[in-house]
Amino acid sequence: MTWKNVSGISKFQIWTEACASSTDGSEAWLFVNGRHQIKVTVGLTLALKIGTTELPSVDEVKNALTLINNKDGGNFKYLVEGSAGTYCKIYEPSHSSLQANLKENNFHYVFEHYFSSNTSKNPNIASEEISVKLTYTDSDGKLWVNDMSANGDFYQKGFVKVHCLSAKNNKHKLVKNTSQPYYNIFDFSSWNHEDPYVDVYRMTIEDTYFLIQDFSLSPQSWRKKQKGITCLGLDMYQSDGPKWQNTTQCFCPTLDHGLGEKWYSVDAYVYKWPDQNDGSYYGNFRIEGYTQKAHEIVFFCTTIDYDQRNSNHCVQRPTARFITHDQFGNESTVDVAIKWGEGCYNMVWPTLDGRIPPCG
């Protein structure tokens, strides 16, 4: 059917997801990064002519609804409508706990719309207001335009104010675990060894309100597999003297197993320098009992001394980049390098943007 039974609008509302700073859902905060989205909901109940019960179809009503700029009733200047994406979390500007959405849900029709903004469309980070109108033709051929915007003719007004925010460049931090994970070392291919050691570092965003939602490594060529676990410092090798040599390597199990809460039990093989392809390795650290938290990237840093006479070598790979997105789609690039030094008893540790974490 079409709109032949419709006599008017009984209820018409527009709102966004509520938060502590907007408990009625009239305001939203949007990062202008092309990825963050806010959800705007339109609820509509139609009035029917006496003696009729059949309503227009969902598609008919959806096609009759148009979201518009509240100021002039026209197209949006700074916002882009699209399908729901990955980064739809509600940003609460005071970083308080979210509040329940108290809007009614007993409408004939409820439609959800998603909006983002980007610097090409919104270079000056301007805010905008979203309103809605319903346009349909009744059984007598009369065109009805029910416009809720500021200058519209509908008796009820409604809009969502979208506060646009500059994209955030998150700073990250490395925290050394307060205790070592349980580990043992075995099967060291006939190499005499001593002083094995493992340290754990956790990388998160400094501001704890922002969480690492996903990440990638660039360049991928920096990522080396050693029997199933990614090593970021393959071929890190240092001679301490004419006999005892020291090799140090840094593993990143999060690259292999992903983000999220996990309990790790992994084998970290410390390979003979310079070529792991011959199968020789100095020791196998079996690391157990470390729990990765939901939004952190974990590094296992290992060191081991072994009995081999050789000339001095020190091989260090260049800086790699971890590209992270928080829950709002803000993208940050973190330069991660593997550093070696005697201050931590020949240990290696990851550094962020040249900042070395404490050794102790």
Sine and cosine of phi, psi and omega as CSV:
sin_phi,cos_phi,sin_psi,cos_psi,sin_omega,cos_omega
0.00,0.00,0.13,-0.99,0.08,-1.00
-0.94,-0.33,-0.82,-0.58,-0.09,-1.00
-0.92,-0.39,0.38,0.92,-0.14,-0.99
-0.91,0.42,-0.44,0.90,-0.02,-1.00
-1.00,-0.04,-0.09,1.00,-0.12,-0.99
-0.99,0.11,0.79,-0.61,0.04,-1.00
-0.97,-0.26,-0.16,0.99,0.00,-1.00
0.34,-0.94,-0.26,-0.97,-0.01,-1.00
-0.95,-0.31,0.78,-0.62,0.04,-1.00
-1.00,0.01,-0.64,0.77,-0.05,-1.00
-0.47,-0.88,0.67,-0.74,-0.11,-0.99
-0.51,-0.86,0.88,-0.48,-0.02,-1.00
-0.62,-0.79,0.43,-0.90,0.10,-0.99
-0.70,-0.71,0.68,-0.73,-0.02,-1.00
-0.37,-0.93,0.22,-0.98,0.11,-0.99
-0.86,-0.51,0.03,-1.00,-0.03,-1.00
-0.93,0.37,0.73,-0.68,-0.08,-1.00
-0.97,0.25,0.46,-0.89,0.10,-0.99
-0.54,-0.84,0.03,-1.00,-0.06,-1.00
-0.87,0.49,-0.51,0.86,-0.02,-1.00
-1.00,0.02,-0.11,0.99,0.04,-1.00
-0.46,-0.89,0.97,0.23,-0.10,-0.99
-0.94,0.35,-0.32,0.95,0.02,-1.00
-1.00,-0.08,0.03,1.00,0.05,-1.00
0.95,0.31,0.44,0.90,-0.01,-1.00
-1.00,-0.07,-0.15,0.99,-0.03,-1.00
-0.71,-0.71,0.50,-0.86,0.06,-1.00
-0.63,-0.78,0.40,-0.92,-0.01,-1.00
-0.84,-0.54,0.81,-0.58,-0.18,-0.98
-0.78,-0.62,0.81,-0.58,0.10,-0.99
-0.98,0.20,0.75,-0.67,-0.02,-1.00
-1.00,0.05,0.98,0.20,0.02,-1.00
-0.76,-0.65,0.08,1.00,0.02,-1.00
0.98,0.18,-0.08,1.00,-0.03,-1.00
-0.87,-0.49,-0.65,0.76,-0.01,-1.00
-0.91,0.42,0.64,-0.77,0.02,-1.00
-0.73,-0.68,0.54,-0.84,0.18,-0.98
-0.94,-0.33,0.48,-0.87,0.05,-1.00
-0.98,-0.21,0.78,-0.62,0.06,-1.00
-0.89,-0.46,0.78,-0.63,-0.06,-1.00
-0.92,-0.39,0.67,-0.75,0.09,-1.00
-0.89,-0.45,0.80,-0.60,0.08,-1.00
-0.92,-0.40,0.69,-0.72,-0.09,-1.00
-0.62,-0.78,0.75,-0.67,0.16,-0.99
-0.82,-0.57,0.78,-0.63,-0.05,-1.00
-0.99,-0.13,0.54,-0.84,0.13,-0.99
-1.00,-0.04,0.68,-0.73,-0.04,-1.00
-0.94,-0.34,0.43,-0.90,0.08,-1.00
-0.91,0.41,0.48,-0.88,-0.03,-1.00
-0.85,0.52,0.73,-0.68,0.05,-1.00
1.00,0.05,0.05,1.00,0.02,-1.00
-0.89,-0.45,0.45,-0.90,-0.01,-1.00
-0.73,-0.68,-0.29,0.96,-0.11,-0.99
-0.99,0.17,0.77,-0.64,-0.01,-1.00
-0.98,-0.20,0.35,-0.94,0.16,-0.99
-0.87,0.49,0.41,-0.91,0.02,-1.00
-0.94,0.34,0.30,-0.95,0.03,-1.00
-0.85,0.52,-0.69,0.72,-0.02,-1.00
-0.90,0.43,-0.62,0.79,0.02,-1.00
-0.89,0.46,-0.67,0.74,0.00,-1.00
-0.95,0.32,-0.66,0.75,0.02,-1.00
-0.85,0.53,-0.66,0.75,0.00,-1.00
-0.95,0.32,-0.36,0.93,-0.01,-1.00
-1.00,0.05,-0.24,0.97,-0.01,-1.00
-1.00,0.00,0.66,-0.75,0.08,-1.00
-0.70,-0.71,0.80,-0.61,0.11,-0.99
-1.00,0.06,0.71,-0.70,-0.19,-0.98
-0.69,-0.72,0.25,-0.97,0.11,-0.99
-0.94,0.33,0.79,-0.61,-0.08,-1.00
-0.93,0.38,-0.48,0.88,-0.09,-1.00
-0.94,0.35,-0.71,0.70,-0.10,-0.99
-0.81,-0.59,0.01,1.00,0.01,-1.00
0.97,0.25,0.15,0.99,-0.04,-1.00
-0.99,-0.16,-0.37,-0.93,-0.01,-1.00
-0.96,0.29,0.31,-0.95,0.02,-1.00
-0.97,0.26,0.64,-0.76,0.01,-1.00
-1.00,-0.03,-0.55,0.84,-0.15,-0.99
-0.83,-0.55,-0.22,0.98,-0.07,-1.00
-0.97,-0.26,0.48,-0.88,0.01,-1.00
-0.82,-0.58,0.83,-0.56,0.03,-1.00
-1.00,0.00,0.61,-0.79,0.00,-1.00
-0.29,-0.96,-0.04,-1.00,0.04,-1.00
-0.96,0.27,0.39,-0.92,0.01,-1.00
-0.87,0.49,0.72,-0.69,0.00,-1.00
-0.92,-0.38,-0.47,-0.88,-0.10,-0.99
-1.00,0.08,-0.45,0.89,-0.18,-0.98
-0.90,-0.43,0.98,0.22,-0.06,-1.00
-0.91,-0.42,0.35,0.94,-0.02,-1.00
-0.94,0.35,0.54,-0.84,0.03,-1.00
-0.98,0.22,0.82,-0.57,0.10,-0.99
-1.00,-0.03,0.82,-0.57,0.01,-1.00
-0.96,-0.30,0.94,-0.34,-0.16,-0.99
-0.87,0.49,-0.46,0.89,0.05,-1.00
-1.00,-0.01,0.02,1.00,0.01,-1.00
0.87,0.49,0.49,0.87,0.05,-1.00
-1.00,0.05,0.15,-0.99,0.05,-1.00
-0.91,0.40,0.56,-0.83,0.00,-1.00
-0.95,0.32,0.52,-0.85,0.05,-1.00
-0.98,-0.21,0.40,-0.92,0.03,-1.00
-0.93,0.37,0.55,-0.84,0.07,-1.00
-0.98,0.19,0.89,-0.45,-0.11,-0.99
-1.00,-0.10,0.10,0.99,0.00,-1.00
-0.92,0.40,0.49,-0.87,0.04,-1.00
-0.92,0.39,0.43,-0.90,0.06,-1.00
-0.79,-0.62,0.19,0.98,-0.02,-1.00
-1.00,-0.07,0.88,0.48,0.06,-1.00
-0.97,-0.23,0.37,-0.93,0.18,-0.98
-0.89,0.46,-0.62,0.78,-0.08,-1.00
-0.69,-0.72,0.65,-0.76,0.10,-1.00
-0.72,-0.70,0.81,-0.59,-0.02,-1.00
-0.82,-0.58,0.69,-0.72,0.02,-1.00
-0.95,-0.31,0.71,-0.70,0.01,-1.00
-0.79,-0.61,0.54,-0.84,-0.05,-1.00
-0.83,-0.55,0.70,-0.71,-0.06,-1.00
-0.78,-0.62,0.62,-0.78,0.13,-0.99
-0.78,-0.63,0.00,-1.00,0.10,-0.99
-0.49,-0.87,0.49,-0.87,0.00,-1.00
-0.69,-0.73,0.26,-0.97,-0.10,-0.99
-0.95,0.30,-0.35,0.94,0.07,-1.00
-0.93,0.37,-0.66,0.75,-0.01,-1.00
-1.00,0.07,-0.43,0.90,-0.11,-0.99
-0.70,-0.71,0.90,0.43,-0.09,-1.00
-0.91,0.41,-0.44,0.90,-0.04,-1.00
-0.99,-0.13,0.15,0.99,0.06,-1.00
0.82,0.57,0.81,0.59,0.01,-1.00
-1.00,0.03,0.50,-0.86,0.02,-1.00
-1.00,-0.02,0.24,-0.97,-0.05,-1.00
-0.46,-0.89,0.39,-0.92,0.01,-1.00
-0.91,-0.42,0.67,-0.74,-0.04,-1.00
-0.96,-0.29,0.81,-0.58,0.13,-0.99
-0.81,-0.58,-0.19,-0.98,-0.13,-0.99
-0.49,-0.87,0.47,-0.88,0.13,-0.99
-0.65,-0.76,0.45,-0.89,0.03,-1.00
-0.87,-0.49,0.82,-0.58,-0.04,-1.00
-0.84,-0.54,0.82,-0.57,0.02,-1.00
-0.44,-0.90,0.27,-0.96,0.03,-1.00
-0.92,-0.40,0.80,-0.60,-0.05,-1.00
-0.99,0.13,-0.07,-1.00,-0.09,-1.00
-0.92,0.38,-0.32,0.95,0.03,-1.00
-1.00,-0.02,0.05,1.00,0.00,-1.00
1.00,0.09,0.16,0.99,-0.01,-1.00
-1.00,0.08,0.71,-0.71,0.03,-1.00
-1.00,0.05,0.80,-0.60,0.04,-1.00
-0.91,-0.41,0.76,-0.65,0.07,-1.00
-0.82,-0.57,0.95,-0.30,0.00,-1.00
-0.98,-0.21,0.99,-0.13,-0.15,-0.99
-0.96,-0.27,0.90,-0.43,-0.04,-1.00
-1.00,0.01,0.01,1.00,-0.05,-1.00
-0.95,0.32,0.12,-0.99,-0.13,-0.99
-0.83,0.55,-0.62,0.79,-0.04,-1.00
-0.97,-0.25,0.17,0.99,0.00,-1.00
-0.97,0.24,0.18,-0.98,-0.10,-1.00
-0.99,-0.16,0.00,1.00,0.01,-1.00
-0.97,0.25,0.63,-0.78,-0.10,-0.99
-0.90,0.43,-0.44,0.90,-0.02,-1.00
-0.98,-0.22,0.74,-0.68,0.02,-1.00
-0.96,-0.28,0.48,-0.88,0.03,-1.00
-0.21,-0.98,0.64,-0.77,0.04,-1.00
-0.32,-0.95,0.30,-0.95,0.13,-0.99
-0.91,-0.42,0.82,-0.58,0.05,-1.00
-1.00,0.03,0.83,-0.56,-0.01,-1.00
-0.96,-0.26,0.92,-0.40,0.06,-1.00
-1.00,0.03,0.91,-0.40,-0.02,-1.00
-1.00,0.04,0.67,-0.74,-0.06,-1.00
-0.84,-0.54,0.56,-0.83,0.08,-1.00
-0.89,0.45,0.58,-0.82,0.06,-1.00
-0.84,0.54,0.61,-0.79,-0.06,-1.00
-0.99,-0.15,0.74,-0.68,0.10,-0.99
-0.99,-0.17,0.99,-0.15,-0.11,-0.99
-0.94,0.33,0.65,-0.76,0.19,-0.98
-1.00,-0.02,0.61,-0.79,-0.01,-1.00
-0.93,-0.36,0.30,-0.95,0.03,-1.00
-0.68,-0.73,0.45,-0.89,0.10,-0.99
-0.93,-0.38,0.76,-0.65,0.03,-1.00
-0.84,-0.54,0.79,-0.61,0.05,-1.00
-0.98,0.21,0.70,-0.71,0.03,-1.00
-0.89,0.46,0.63,-0.77,-0.07,-1.00
-0.94,0.34,-0.34,0.94,0.04,-1.00
-0.67,-0.74,0.46,-0.89,0.04,-1.00
-0.95,0.30,0.50,-0.87,0.14,-0.99
-0.95,0.30,0.34,-0.94,0.12,-0.99
-0.93,0.36,0.73,-0.69,0.07,-1.00
-0.45,-0.89,0.37,-0.93,0.23,-0.97
-0.67,-0.74,0.26,-0.97,-0.05,-1.00
-0.79,-0.62,0.70,-0.72,-0.09,-1.00
-0.43,-0.90,0.12,-0.99,0.11,-0.99
0.79,0.61,0.91,0.42,-0.09,-1.00
-0.98,-0.21,0.50,0.87,0.17,-0.99
0.79,0.62,0.67,0.74,0.10,-0.99
0.94,0.33,0.16,0.99,0.05,-1.00
-1.00,0.05,0.78,-0.62,0.15,-0.99
-0.93,0.36,0.66,-0.75,-0.06,-1.00
-0.54,-0.84,0.26,-0.96,0.08,-1.00
-0.37,-0.93,0.18,-0.98,0.07,-1.00
0.81,0.58,0.74,0.67,0.13,-0.99
-0.95,0.32,0.52,-0.86,-0.06,-1.00
-0.40,-0.92,0.53,-0.85,0.05,-1.00
-0.71,-0.71,0.74,-0.67,0.16,-0.99
-0.87,-0.49,0.47,-0.88,0.02,-1.00
-0.88,-0.48,0.74,-0.68,0.10,-0.99
-0.84,-0.54,0.61,-0.79,-0.01,-1.00
-0.88,-0.47,0.79,-0.62,0.03,-1.00
-0.97,-0.26,0.80,-0.59,0.06,-1.00
-0.67,-0.74,0.03,-1.00,0.12,-0.99
-0.99,0.10,0.67,-0.74,-0.07,-1.00
-0.84,0.54,-0.75,0.66,0.04,-1.00
-0.98,0.20,0.93,-0.36,-0.16,-0.99
-0.94,0.35,-0.17,0.99,0.10,-1.00
-0.94,0.35,-0.49,0.87,-0.02,-1.00
-0.99,-0.10,0.70,-0.72,-0.13,-0.99
-0.84,-0.55,0.61,-0.79,0.10,-0.99
-0.94,0.34,0.91,-0.42,0.01,-1.00
-1.00,-0.09,-0.58,0.82,0.09,-1.00
-0.40,-0.92,0.25,-0.97,-0.02,-1.00
-0.36,-0.93,0.29,-0.96,0.08,-1.00
-0.59,-0.81,0.25,-0.97,-0.03,-1.00
-0.91,-0.41,0.70,-0.72,0.05,-1.00
-0.67,-0.74,0.75,-0.67,-0.05,1.00
-0.99,0.17,0.44,-0.90,0.01,-1.00
-0.91,0.41,-0.39,0.92,0.01,-1.00
-0.90,0.43,-0.30,0.95,0.00,-1.00
-0.97,0.24,-0.24,0.97,-0.08,-1.00
-1.00,-0.04,0.87,-0.49,-0.02,-1.00
-0.86,-0.50,0.71,-0.70,0.03,-1.00
-1.00,-0.04,0.73,-0.68,0.12,-0.99
-0.82,-0.57,1.00,-0.07,-0.01,-1.00
0.79,0.62,0.75,0.66,0.16,-0.99
0.99,-0.12,-0.06,1.00,0.02,-1.00
-0.79,-0.62,0.67,-0.74,-0.06,-1.00
-0.97,0.22,0.78,-0.63,0.05,-1.00
-0.94,-0.33,0.79,-0.61,-0.01,-1.00
-1.00,-0.06,-0.19,0.98,-0.03,-1.00
-0.79,-0.61,0.63,0.78,-0.02,-1.00
-0.83,0.56,0.67,-0.74,-0.02,-1.00
0.97,0.26,0.21,0.98,0.19,-0.98
-0.91,0.42,0.85,-0.53,-0.16,-0.99
-0.50,-0.87,0.73,-0.68,-0.02,-1.00
-0.63,-0.78,0.73,-0.68,0.06,-1.00
-1.00,-0.03,0.79,-0.62,0.06,-1.00
-1.00,-0.05,-0.34,0.94,-0.07,-1.00
-0.02,-1.00,-0.20,-0.98,-0.07,-1.00
-0.94,0.33,-0.30,0.95,-0.04,-1.00
-0.84,-0.54,-0.90,0.43,-0.09,-1.00
-0.98,0.21,0.84,-0.54,0.03,-1.00
-0.96,-0.29,0.41,-0.91,-0.02,-1.00
-0.82,-0.57,0.77,-0.64,0.10,-1.00
-0.86,-0.51,0.66,-0.75,-0.08,-1.00
-0.73,-0.69,0.71,-0.71,-0.03,-1.00
-0.62,-0.79,0.41,-0.91,-0.05,-1.00
-0.83,-0.56,0.84,-0.54,-0.03,-1.00
-0.95,-0.32,0.52,-0.85,0.02,-1.00
-0.79,-0.61,1.00,0.02,-0.03,-1.00
-0.91,0.41,-0.39,0.92,0.01,-1.00
-0.90,0.44,-0.50,0.87,0.07,-1.00
-0.89,0.45,-0.50,0.87,-0.03,-1.00
-1.00,-0.01,-0.59,0.81,-0.14,-0.99
-0.95,-0.31,-0.14,0.99,0.06,-1.00
0.99,0.11,0.15,-0.99,0.05,-1.00
-0.96,0.29,0.20,-0.98,0.04,-1.00
0.91,-0.42,0.25,-0.97,0.00,-1.00
-0.94,0.33,0.83,-0.56,-0.06,-1.00
-0.57,-0.82,0.49,-0.87,0.13,-0.99
-0.95,-0.32,0.88,-0.48,-0.13,-0.99
-1.00,-0.05,0.68,-0.73,0.26,-0.97
-0.65,-0.76,0.99,-0.15,-0.14,-0.99
-0.76,-0.64,0.42,-0.91,0.11,-0.99
-0.97,-0.26,0.83,-0.56,0.01,-1.00
-0.93,-0.38,0.95,-0.32,-0.04,-1.00
-1.00,0.00,0.82,-0.57,0.03,-1.00
-1.00,-0.10,0.96,-0.29,-0.15,-0.99
-1.00,0.09,0.40,-0.91,0.08,-1.00
-0.93,0.36,0.70,-0.72,0.07,-1.00
-0.99,0.16,0.57,-0.82,0.03,1.00
-0.98,-0.20,-0.02,1.00,-0.17,-0.99
-0.81,-0.58,0.92,-0.40,0.02,-1.00
-0.97,0.25,-0.23,0.97,-0.11,-0.99
-0.94,0.33,-0.30,0.95,0.02,-1.00
-0.99,0.17,-0.07,1.00,0.11,-0.99
1.00,0.06,-0.06,1.00,-0.02,-1.00
-0.99,0.12,0.72,-0.70,0.07,-1.00
-0.61,-0.80,0.43,-0.90,-0.13,-0.99
-1.00,0.03,-0.31,0.95,0.01,-1.00
0.03,-1.00,0.40,-0.92,0.03,-1.00
-0.87,-0.49,0.94,-0.33,0.07,-1.00
-0.99,0.12,0.89,-0.45,0.16,-0.99
-1.00,-0.09,0.94,-0.34,-0.11,-0.99
-0.97,-0.26,0.85,-0.53,-0.08,-1.00
-0.73,-0.68,0.40,-0.92,0.20,-0.98
0.99,0.14,0.30,0.95,0.06,-1.00
-0.98,-0.22,0.78,-0.63,0.00,-1.00
-0.98,-0.18,0.88,-0.47,0.08,-1.00
-0.99,0.13,0.73,-0.68,0.02,-1.00
-0.99,0.15,0.11,-0.99,-0.25,-0.97
-0.89,0.45,-0.63,0.78,-0.16,-0.99
-0.81,-0.59,0.67,0.74,0.00,-1.00
-0.80,-0.59,0.45,-0.89,0.09,-1.00
-0.95,-0.30,0.77,-0.63,-0.15,-0.99
-0.96,-0.29,0.65,-0.76,0.11,-0.99
-0.84,-0.54,0.75,-0.67,0.16,-0.99
-0.97,-0.26,0.88,-0.47,-0.01,-1.00
-0.96,-0.28,0.83,-0.56,-0.10,-1.00
-0.87,-0.49,0.46,-0.89,0.15,-0.99
-0.60,-0.80,0.50,-0.87,0.04,-1.00
-0.40,-0.92,0.67,-0.75,0.12,-0.99
-0.99,-0.12,0.60,-0.80,-0.01,-1.00
-0.63,-0.78,0.38,-0.92,-0.11,-0.99
-1.00,0.00,0.98,-0.19,0.05,-1.00
-0.39,-0.92,0.73,-0.69,0.05,-1.00
-1.00,0.01,0.82,-0.57,-0.06,-1.00
-0.32,-0.95,0.24,-0.97,0.08,-1.00
-0.98,0.18,0.26,-0.97,-0.05,-1.00
-0.94,0.35,0.66,-0.75,0.09,-1.00
-0.62,-0.78,0.55,-0.84,0.17,-0.99
-0.55,-0.83,0.94,-0.33,-0.04,-1.00
-0.91,-0.41,0.79,-0.62,-0.02,-1.00
-0.67,-0.74,0.77,-0.64,0.00,-1.00
-0.97,0.26,0.40,-0.92,0.00,-1.00
-0.95,0.32,0.11,-0.99,0.00,-1.00
-0.89,0.46,0.67,-0.75,0.14,-0.99
-0.95,-0.32,0.25,-0.97,-0.03,-1.00
-0.85,-0.52,0.81,-0.59,0.17,-0.99
-0.99,-0.11,0.86,-0.51,0.03,-1.00
-0.98,-0.20,0.91,-0.42,-0.08,-1.00
-0.92,-0.39,0.47,-0.88,0.18,-0.98
-0.83,-0.55,0.71,-0.70,0.12,-0.99
-1.00,0.09,-0.08,-1.00,-0.09,-1.00
-0.93,0.37,-0.18,0.98,0.04,-1.00
-0.96,-0.27,0.17,0.99,0.05,-1.00
0.99,0.15,0.11,0.99,0.07,-1.00
-0.93,0.37,0.80,-0.60,-0.06,-1.00
-0.98,-0.17,0.72,-0.69,0.04,-1.00
-0.73,-0.68,0.54,-0.84,0.05,-1.00
-0.91,-0.41,0.82,-0.57,-0.03,-1.00
-0.90,-0.43,0.86,-0.51,0.07,-1.00
-0.99,0.17,0.87,-0.49,-0.01,-1.00
-0.91,-0.42,0.85,-0.52,0.07,-1.00
-0.86,-0.52,0.39,-0.92,0.06,-1.00
-0.97,-0.25,0.88,-0.47,-0.04,-1.00
-0.96,-0.28,0.48,-0.88,0.02,-1.00
-0.80,-0.60,0.59,-0.81,0.03,-1.00
-0.15,-0.99,0.49,-0.87,-0.04,-1.00
-0.96,0.28,-0.30,0.95,-0.01,-1.00
-0.87,0.49,-0.36,0.93,0.03,-1.00
-0.89,-0.46,0.58,0.81,0.00,-1.00
0.81,0.58,0.83,0.56,0.09,-1.00
0.90,0.44,0.36,0.93,0.00,-1.00
-0.98,0.18,0.33,-0.94,0.21,-0.98
-0.96,-0.28,0.41,-0.91,0.10,-0.99
-0.45,-0.89,0.49,-0.87,0.07,-1.00
-0.97,0.25,0.54,-0.84,0.08,-1.00
-0.82,-0.58,0.54,-0.84,0.00,-1.00
-0.94,-0.33,0.86,-0.50,0.06,-1.00
0.77,0.64,0.60,0.80,0.04,-1.00
0.99,0.11,-0.05,1.00,-0.01,-1.00
-1.00,0.03,0.86,-0.51,-0.06,-1.00
-1.00,-0.04,0.81,-0.59,0.02,-1.00
-0.95,0.30,0.31,-0.95,0.02,-1.00
-0.87,0.50,0.56,-0.83,0.00,-1.00
-0.99,0.17,-0.53,0.85,-0.13,-0.99
-0.99,0.16,0.00,0.00,0.00,0.00
